[in-house]
């Protein structure tokens, strides 16, 4: 079989050749004519891989439950020290900032890490119950749509998902990881009845990320944002980013060009100029398809060599090779030289009272070493995270609380600027030596923050900007500041990592402890039950049982229903449908497609019930199913009832030390 283009034969000089090329691109950009659907082959393949994901993900060949990242024992009892495998470094996508890489081979369905990297933070009604607008922050390009575990927090919910959720870049053809919800646990720290920190940290433990395809050492990790993410950014750079279908059409056109030129007996010789002509002609019709083609004969030669090695010139293979040609080549040695380890931290229950989760060292971290890098997103005014409720008696809005996101962001008490890290450094809790006259030895904090000027070259320039310039850059969706956490002494494996949040934070927390005792009685109405408790107990009651023993108002029963509610014929008070084989692959904690429901009757089979499933919690329409698997039923929080919505929950930014905070940023608040 001939390769896509024979390198010994490229001399396009005739008008016939140019007309042939233009005709082919015109045809391929309209549709994949004559290819019998092969333009969609890559999509079908990816969907197939997605559908085979199972719950028993492995890390380095062991199940998550059995994996100990800092001390893996082999079959003969030998111990292997922790080795970092996930790194942050400049992305292989030109002008895409930083990206994430692996220096070990990761098999399809394998977890990238044996734990969720950091909690996800729900952001509620960000544009509806406050003063925040899109140009006030650059989170708009990084927040996830609130689905699955978070979607019931409030009416309009987004999620801040750090590290893999924000630093993982998007390639429309080379996406190689998929996320899965981790569990929601509102019993951490004892909950609202015993923990003054309730509602001050997220109960959403984050997302697990798994390889959708085999990922080789040296490859960048790419997430799939969904092409809607690009389509909704019309008029920006997104207009020029080739979609998956553009790569397929580019591959089909390139293949057809070669065949038609041979059919017309046109001789041609190779040159970069000729390739430039091909791309120029193609761009007149569709610049996105044209951008998928190689720019040089060297790049084309590499693609041809891959095809020869693969022994196939299918549209899917050629499209993949074209996609790989759009990124810069990296290898493990480059990553080790230019990257920063992202695995020094693993989450765990903090040793600090009321703190929830904390950060623990996976390995020995030497004094002065970077514990975690933190690229930052800007919020131009911290008061924009205020949330309001409408007072009907007074006919005006009143400040009710602030977004939980505030507790995970950095700033200064004399500045309005807020900076939010996009890494697992958000796990690190507060500790200081103020109550010990500064003499607490190894019992004090073992880390501190400083500006990440050594690896983020933009940070140094941004530190010279005025607030007006930062506001302009933020409105233009630019970021350019980074912090890093560094060890102030040697940190041992398994030791909790802490840092000083600042004097103002500490005073605010002490005041909160006093106030919490005052309004505690108002919190305990005797009706609240943690969602996790009901879920773990599988406390499922029928509508008849609920008349005598109702659920507390803070919980909502939900059912898995992947069919959705687009078919109006499903709505019927008389019609019943079979619920057999409706079950989530990865368990209810990880599932999307969850809807409010109620159990109408328990079956003789103890594992099945009859249910009504509603498209929304206030809907009067429903679908009725019998023989429905009880494993597809769970609980979520009712909107606005979780601890983050409690009145009086603690909110305060983490302070950037005064001696490194630019003076010109302090002036703005006055």
Secondary structure, DSSP 4 states (H G I P E B T S, - for coil): ---SS-GGG-B--SHHHHHHHHHHHHHHHH--TTSTTGGGHHHHHHHHHHHT--S--EETTEEGGG--TTEEE-TTS-EEE----EEEEE-SSTT--EEEEESS-B-TT-BSSSS-SS--EEEESTTTSSS--GGGBSGGGTPEE--TTSTTSSSSEEEE--GGGTTSEE-TTT--EEEEE--B-TTGGG-TTT-TTTTSS--B--EEEEESS-B-TTPEEEE---HHHHHTTTTSGGGGSPPHHHHHHHHHHHHHHHHHHHHTT---B--HHHHHHHHHHHHTT-HHHHHTS-SSHHHHHHHHHHHHHHT---HHHHHHHHHHHTS----HHHHHHH-EES-SEEEEE-SSTT--EEEEESS-B-TTSEEEEEEEEEES-GGGGEEEEEETTTTEEEEEEE-GGGGGEEE-TT---EEEE-SGGGGPEE---GGGTT--GGGS--EEEEE-TTT-HHHHHHTT--HHHHHHHHHTT----EEEEEESS-B-TTPEEEE---HHHHHHHHHHHHHHHHHHHHH--S----HHHHHHHT---BHHHHHHSPPPTTEEEEEE-TT-S--GGG--SS--EE-TT---TT-GGG---EEEEEEEEE-SSTTEEEEEE-SSTT-S--EEEEEEEGGGEEEEEPTT-SGGGSTT----PEEPPGGGS-HHHHGGG-
